[in-house]
Amino acid sequence: MSFIYTPPRSGAALLVAASTALVSSKLRADYVCTGSNDDVTINLALAAVSATGGTVRLSEGTYSTSASLVMYSNTRLIVDPGATVTSSNTNLLKNASTIPSRTVTDAVTTAASATVTSATASFTSGDVGKYVGVVGAGPNYGLSTAPSSLYGTITTVNSSTSITVSVVATLTTSGSTLNVYPARDTNIVVEGGTWNRGNVDSIYQTLNSHGFLFRRVDGLLISSLKHTSTGTNGLGGRYAVAVGDCTKVVADKLDFQTSGDGVHFTGPGQYITVRDIKGTTGDDHVAFTGIDGQSQVGSSLGDVNGGFTDVLVEDIQSNGSWTSLKITGGMTSGNVANSISRFKAKDLSGSVVNGSVNILDYGGATTFTGEIENVNVVTGTNFPLCKLGATNASEVVLRGFKWPNVATPTSGVIQITQNVTSLLIKDMEFLYSGATGGPIILCSTTFLRQLALEPTGTLDLVKVTTASCILSILRITNVFKSGSAGGGNLINCTAGSYNIKAEISDVVNWIGALFTTNSDSTNVLYVTASNIISIGTLFTLQCPATLFLNNVSHTQSSGNAVNAASAAATPVRVYGNNVSLSSGTLFTRSASQALSVMGLTLSTDLSILTPTDQDIVNNSNGALSCGAGLCIFHTGGTGNGWKNIYSGLLY
């Protein structure tokens, strides 16, 4: 999945010296800055190499800019490690395709229509294929009063005053701002230096608030630089590096000391690699959003929108950032999902104020498929390592999460708040040593299909907190509990009407129940349990159940393996093979629930059973006329239908 972008290195090479540079640098320089409006001098150099492509180098020293540096296709800006570039009122740097080639303010759109009109735009056939944005006519699936831009390409020029674009408008508008953008840029490189954006709280919902602004670039490398800014943490906007509608992107070796996001991608995007990112950010350290600007009235952040594919994020080292990684998709015009697929993030470390990884809905439902691996982050109080709250999440893998021994996971190590289809959680390491606390997996959703877990832990492993939750295939495997203290339940349902089918295997020294609940359900619980060594009660039931036990050792010296704890726990049927019960008996019940057993090694008092034909059980009640031992039931047989297989005695 990793994409490695190799930029071109041919073309002219020019040196720009700062006013504070060494004399030797000034003598070698092609351009020397004055220390005021240095953007003018640097942009002259960048423009000079733009025709054929080339490299501009900035020497050591301080550069003060009042306008953005502008990058063109096939250009490289290499900044000396001893250089600092400052700006206070606009982007430090942007690419040429961010600058509209034409802007009008009389655009008209109609909801659900792809036609855009303007009396003054003077469209020509040469506009076909160009990108266009109509401010305020795009998606508004977040805050209804904060619509994004209608963003797409011109597919047809109907007349000098009318065009057809590649997407439909969400809203009917008139007097809107329409921007036509120049051709996409290619092969841009920015490396090195310290970049200081200052405090831009006053313009935080505008594109000018960002440090670097990149739009419509194919082939972009941002590397080996530090970005600083001041202001109010978590205010929104003000991204250090803002990348939108770009492909073949590498962002690496970046150090952020900022009040906003570190590197923030807005879709569409493909072939993106983000790696070796460190520092402290007042908002998300790394963010991927299919759509932006959906939470603030008047925001202009939503100028582009789309999905992502083929993304690799690795080695994110947060030092008190808000989050390590945020992923949202949302909806684009026409109620079409901004899908995020073939996404992989790994090796996240350090500490955050919120949760480490947030995969959430924003601006509509998020559609996500991907993997998050090796997360070892200290989160804020009551925040999980990962919150999975995307409406359309499927084929998700969460691997190698480590919860440190620093706090109780009251909100879960993994918190699942939306429906998920196919979720694998494996290789978890749970170091918390407290005897009480929250669950490892907290499910406050209504539907999960194919949830597979391979963790190590001490507290509740999966806790279901929402009524009518459906876990259609829940697989839990390779669970080891070290020590004899602590221990919660493997599956704990605290809300009723649950509907669960679970497969549990290879569980060693578990102290709590494999399944427990304090709420009734009329749905049948199906559980297959294999290769289990458990100290506590295996099942506390308040619902009908069918249980399959294979190679199960129940080591509790007193009590029963299966407890029918309420009148709703009927019927309950248990199939068993190679089941060892230290307490000597399988069932206890609170009333006269219908219980039945099929298994040579299952031991219980057969007088409490409601058997079916050919059931076999090891009777534990020697006072019955059949005596203790292995008995078989025949429908219509003598007496109650039971017969001791060895003695022939009947009951």
N, C-alpha and C positions, 0 to 999 in steps of 0.2 A: 504493500500500500504506500510505502514511503516514496515521495517524489523528490528527486534531487535536481534542482535547477542549476544549470551551468551557464552563466552569462557570457556574452561575447566580450572579448578583450582587445579587439582591433580598433582602429580609428585614431583621431587626434587626441593629444594629451595636453591639458593646460593646467597651470598652477595659479591659484589665487592665494594671496597672502593677506592675513589680517593686519589691521593697523598696529596691533600689539605684537606682531610676529617678530621673530629674530631678524636681525639685519640680513643675515645670510639667506633667509627665506625670501625676503623682499627683493634681494638682488636677483634671485633665480626666477621670480614670479612673472607670469604673463600679465597679471592684474594685481593691483594692490588696493585694498579697501581703505576707507577713511575712518571707520568706526561709527558712522551714521548712515542709515539707509544702505547698509552693505548688500542688501538683496539686489540692488540695481547692478552692482559690479558682478556679483556671482551669477546673476541671470544673463548678463552679457556673455560670460564664459560658457554657460550651459547652452545658450542659443547658438554660439559659435560652433559647437561640436554637434549640434542637432542635425544638420543637413546630412552628414556622412556617418554620424555616430562617433562616440569617443568618450574620454574620461576627463573629468574636472576634479582636481585635488584642492582641498582647503588645508592650508598650513596650520600650525599651532597658533593659538591666540583666541581672542574673543570677537565674535561677529554679531553686530546688532542689526536686526532687520525690522522693517516696517511693513513689508509685503511678503507674500509667499515666494519661496524659491520654486521654480517650475521645471520639472523634469520632462524630457521628451523621449521618444522611442530611441532605443539603442544608445542610451547615455548612462554613464556611471558617475556617481558622486562619491568620492573617497575622502573622508574627513580624518584628519590627524587625531590620534587619541588625546592630544593636548589641546584640542579646539573645543570651544563652546559657542553654540549658535543660539541666540535669544530672539524671542518675538513676544509681543504683548497684545496684539489686536487682531491677528489672523493666523491662518495655518503657517507653521514653520516651513512646510514643504508640501507640494501637491504635484500631480502630473497634469500634462496639457489637456487630457481628455476630460478633466473635471470642469474645464472652463467652457461654457456654452458658446457655440459659434453663432447662435441666434437666440434672442429672448424677446417674447412678446407678452403682453398682459391682457389679452382679450380672448383667450381660448375658451371654447364652449365644449362641454362634454355632456353625454346623456347616459344615465345609468344603464348597464348591460349592453352598451353599444361600443364598438371599436372605432367609431368615427369621431374625429376631432376637427373642429373648425376654428379659423381665426381670420379676421378680415385683413390683418396686416402682416401675416407670416410670409407671404409670397413663396409658397411651396413650389418646388420644381422637381422634375424627374430625378435629378441628382440627389434628392433627399431620401430616396428609397434605400433602405438598409441602415439608415442612421438611427441612433438611439434618441429617444424623446422622453421627456418627463413633463407631466402636467400636475402642478402642485395642488394637492387637496382633492384630487379626483380618484385617488387610488383606494386601497383597502382601508377599512376602518373597523376591523373585527375586534380590536381591543377597545379603547375608549372611542365611543361613536363620534365625539367632537374632535378627534385627533386623527383625521385621515392622512394617509401617506400619499405619495405621488403615484399617478398612473405612469408606469414605467415599462417601456418596451421598444420595439423597433418599428419604423415606418415600413409597412408592407406595400402600400399603394398611395400614389398621389392622385387624388380624384380631381383636383383643380388647384389653382393657386391659393385657395382659401380652405381646402378640405383634404384631409388625409385619413387613411385607415391604418391603425396600429395593430400590433400583434396580440394585444390583450384588450379586454373590455374594461370600460370605466366602472367603478363601483358606485360613484355618485354623479348626479347631474350638477354641473357647475357652469358658471358664466363669469367672465372677467378674470379668469385664472391665468397664472403665470405658466407659460410654456417654454421649455428649454430644448433646443436642438443641439446635440453634442457632436463634436468632430469624431473622426475615426478613432478606433481603439488604439491605445499605445501598446508597444511591445518592448520587452527586454530592457527593464529599468533596474538599476542597482543603486542602493544607498548603503554605505558602510561607514561605521566609525563615528567618533565624536560624542560630545554631550550636547543634548538639545533641551533647552529650557523654555517651556511654554508659558510660565508665569501663572497668574490667577485669572481664569476666564469664567468665573461663576456667573457673571452678568449675561453671558451669551451661551449658556450651557446647552440649550436645545437647538443650536444652529450648527451647520457644518463647519463654520469658521472656528468653532471651539476646539476642534481636534488639532493635535500636534501635526501628524502626517495625515494627509487625505489622498487616498488612491482610489480611483474609479476607472473601470474599463481598461484593465491592464492584463496582457497575456505574457507572462514571464516577468516576475518581480522578485527581487532579492533584497531583504532588509536585514542587516547583520551587524553585530559587534558594536552596538551603540547603547548609550544611556539616555533615558528621557525623564525629565523632571517637571513637575508642576505643583502648584499649591492651590488651596481652595477647600471647599466643603466636601468631605468624603460622602460618597453614595448619592450625590445630587443628580447624577445622570449625565449623559453626554460627555464631552471633554475627553475623548479617547486619545491616548498617546499616539497609537497607530490605528487608523481607521481604514479598512480595506473593504471595498464593495464591488461586486460584479467583476471579479478578477480570477484568472486561472494561472496555473503553474507558479504558485507562490511559495517562497521559502522565507520564514521569519525565524532567525536564530541568533543566539547569543545576545539577547536583549535584557537590559536591566532597567526596571521601572521604579521610580519614586514619585508616584503621582496620586492625585485625588480622585481621578476617574478610572476608567478601564485601562488596562495595559494595551494588548493588541486585540482589536475588536473587528470581526469579520461580519459583513452583511451580505446575504446572498444576492444573486447566484454566485457559486464558486465551485471550482473543481481542481483537483491535484494541488492540495495545500499541505505543506509541512510546517509545523510550528515546533521548535525544540530549543532546549537550553534557555528557558525564560526564568528570570529571578527578580527579586525585589519586593516592594510593598506597593499595593494599589488600593485606593480608597473604594474601589468598586471591583468588578470582576478582573482577575489577572489575565485570563484568556476567555473570549466570548465568541460564540457563533450564533447569530440571529438571522432567521430567514426574513424578518421584517423588523423595522425599528421605528421609533417615534410614535408609538401607539398608546402612550400613557400620559402625555402632556399636551394640553390644548395649545395649538400654534407651533408645535415642534416641526422642524424641517429636517430632522434626522432620517426620515423615511424616504429618501430620494431614490433608493433602489430596493428591490426585494426579489427573493428567489431561494431555491434550495441549495444543498451542498452534497457533494459526493467525492469520494476518494480523499479523505482527510486523515492526516497523522499528526497527533499532538503528543510530544514526549518530553520528559524531564522539565517539569514545571516546579520551581522551588519558591514557594510563597512564604513571606515573612510578615504575617499579620495582614494579608490582603483580605478583601471581603469574601471572595470565593476563589478557588483555584481555576474552575472551569464552569462556564454556563453555556447551555445549549438550548436554543428555542427555534422553532420552525415557523409557526403561524400560518396564516392564509394569505394568498395573493388574490388579485382581481378575479372575479368569477367564482369565488369560493373554492379555489384550487389550492391544495396543500403545498407548502414549501417543504418538500421531502428532504430529509437528511439521511443519507445511506452510505455504507462502506466507510464508516467513521470509526477511528480507533484512537484512544488516548491511553497513555501509560506513563508510569513513573512520576507520580505526583507526590510531593513531600512538603514538609514545613508546617505552617500554622495559618489558620484563617479565622475570621470573625464569625462568619456564617457557616454553612456547610461547605464541604470541599467541592463536590460535583453536583450541580443542579441541572436536571434535564426536565424542562417545564413547558407548559403552554404559555404563549404570549402572542397577542394579536391573532388569536384563533388557535385551533388545535395544532399541536406539534406531532409530526410524523417522524419517528426516529428508529433507525436500525444501526447497531454498532456495538463496540466493545470498549470497556473501561478496565484498565489493568494496573495493578500495583499502586494502590493508593495508601499512603502512610502519612496522614495529615492529622494534626491536632485541631479539632473543630471548635467553634464557639459553644457556649453552654446551651444545651438542649437542641443542638443541631446534629443531623446525621452526617456520615461521610458522603453518602449519596442520596439525593432525593429524586426519585423517578416519578415525575408527575406529568408525563407526556400522554395525551389522550390516545394517540395511535403509535404505541411503542410495540415493536415486535423483533424477535430474534436478537435480543439484548443479552450480552455476556458481561457480567461483573466478576472480575477475577483478581485474587491477590489483594483483598482489602485487609488492612491491619488496623484494629482499634487499640490504641495505646492504653496503658493502665493509668489514666489520668482523670477520668470522669465517668459517671454512669451514663449509658446511652439511653436517656429517657425517651428520646424520639426515634430510637432504633439506630443501628449502624447503617442499615439500608432502609429507607422509608419509601414505601410504594403507595402512591396516592391516586393513581389512575389505572385504568384497565391495561393489561399487558398480555400480549400473545407471545409465548416462548421466551422465558427468562431463565438464564443459567447463572447461578451465583456459586462460585467455587473457590477453593484454596483461600478461605478466610482465616485470619489469625486474630483471635479475640483475647486480649491480654488483661481485660478488666478483672480484678480479683474480688470485688465486692459481692456480698451474698444476695443483695437485692438490687433492683434497678429495672431498666427498660429492656425491651427485646432486642435481638440482633436484627431481625427482619420485622418491620412494622407495616402491616397491610391495612390501609384504610381505603381500600378500593372495593369494587364490586365484582370484578372479573379478572382472574389470572389464568392463563392457559400455559401449561408446560413451564412451571417454575421448578428449577433444579438447584439444590444447594449442596455445597461441600465445605462446611465451616468447622471451626473449633470454637467452642464457647461455653459459658456457664449459666447465662440467664435464659429467659424465653428465647427460643430460636426464631419462630414465626408467630407473630401476634396479629390476629385478625380483629379489627376494631369496628368494622362497618357491617351493619345488618345486611342479610341477603348476599353476602360475599360468595362468589363462585370461584373455586380453585379447581379447574377442570383436570389438570395433571400437575400435581405437586410432588417433586422428587427431592428427597433429602438423603444424602449419602456421605460416607466418610466423615463421621462426626466423632471426635474423641474428647472426652472430658477428663482432664487431669485433676487429681486430688479428690477429696471426699466432701469438701465444704461447698456451699453454694449450690447452684443448679436450679434451673427453671424447667419449663416445659418445651418440648420440641415444637409442638403446635398448640397454641392457646387461642381459643375463640371466645372473645368477651362480648360478642353481639350475636343475636339469634338469626335463624333462617339461613345459616351457612349451607353451602353445598360443596363438598370437598371429596376429591379422589386423590389419594396420596400413596406414594411408594417410598418406603423408608428402608435404608440398608446400611450395613456396616457402621453401627453405632455402638460405641464402647464406653462403659462406665457412666451412662447417663443417669442422673439422679432424679430428675422430675419425670413427668408423664410423657409418653410419646404423643398423646393427644389428650387435651382436657378442655372443658368448657364450663361456664356457669350460666349458659343460655340455651334454651330449647330450640330444636329445629325439627321439621317433619321430613327433611330430605335425608336420604340414606348416605351415611358416611362409608366410603370404601377405602380401606387401608391394607396395603401389602407390606409386611415388616419382615426383613430377612437379615440374618447375621447381627443380632441385637444382644448386647449385654446391658441390662438396665436394672437399676437399684430401686427406682420408684414404681408406683402403679403404672402399668402400661397405658391403660385407657380409662378415662373418666368420661362417661357418655351421657348426653342428654338428647340423643337422637337415635333413630334406627341405624344399624351398622352391620356391615359385612367385613370381617377381619380375616386376613390370611397371614398366618404366622409360620415362619420357617427358620429353623436354627435360632431360636430365641431363648435366652437365659434370663429369667426373672429372679434376681438374687435377693430381693427383699425378704427378710425372715418372717414377717408377719403381714397380714393384709392379703388382698387379692389382686390378681393381674388386671382384671377387667371389672370396672365398677359401673353398673347401670344406675346412675345417680338420680334420674327423674323418671316420671311416668312416660315421658316422650321417648325414652330409650327402649323402644320395642318395635319390631323384633330385632334381636341381636344374634348374629350367627358367626361362629368362629371356626375356621379351618386351621389345623395345625399339623406340623411335622417337625419332629425333633425339638420339642418345647420342654424346657426344664423350669419348674416352678418351685422355688425354695419354700414358699409358704404352703405348698401342697394343694392349693385349690385355685381354680381359675376365676370364678364369678363371685361377686356380691351384688345384691340388688336392693333398691329402696322400696319396691312394691312387688307386684306379681308380673313383671315384664316377661315377655316371651323370649326365652333364651334357648339357643341350640348350639350343638358342638359336633364337629367331625374331625377326629384325630386320635391316633393311637397313643400319643404322649400327652394329651390334654386331660387334666385331672380336675374334676369338680363333682359336686353333689348332683347326681342325675335326677334326683327327685324335683329339682327346681326347673328342669328343662322342659321345653315344648319341642320335642324332637320331630325330625322328618325320617322317612323310611331309610333304613340302612345306616343311620348315624352310629358312630362308634365313639365311645368315651371311656376314660379311665375313672371309674366311679370312686370317689373319695369317702363316701358315706357307708361305712361298714355295717351300720345298723339296718340297712335295707335288706330285704329278703334275698336279693341277688348276691349280696356280699360285696366287698370291695374288689376292685380289679377291672379288667377290660370287659366292657359290655357293649352289646349291639342292640339296636332298636329295630323291630319289625312292626310295620303298621298292621293292626288287626291281630297281633300276637297275644299270647296268654297274659292275663293281668294287665299291667301297664305297658306291656310290649317290650320290656327289656329282658335280655338274657345274658348271663355271665358266659363269656366265650369259653373259659377254661372249666368251670364247675358245672355249667348248665343250669345253675339256679336262676329262677325267674323273679322279676319284680313287675 
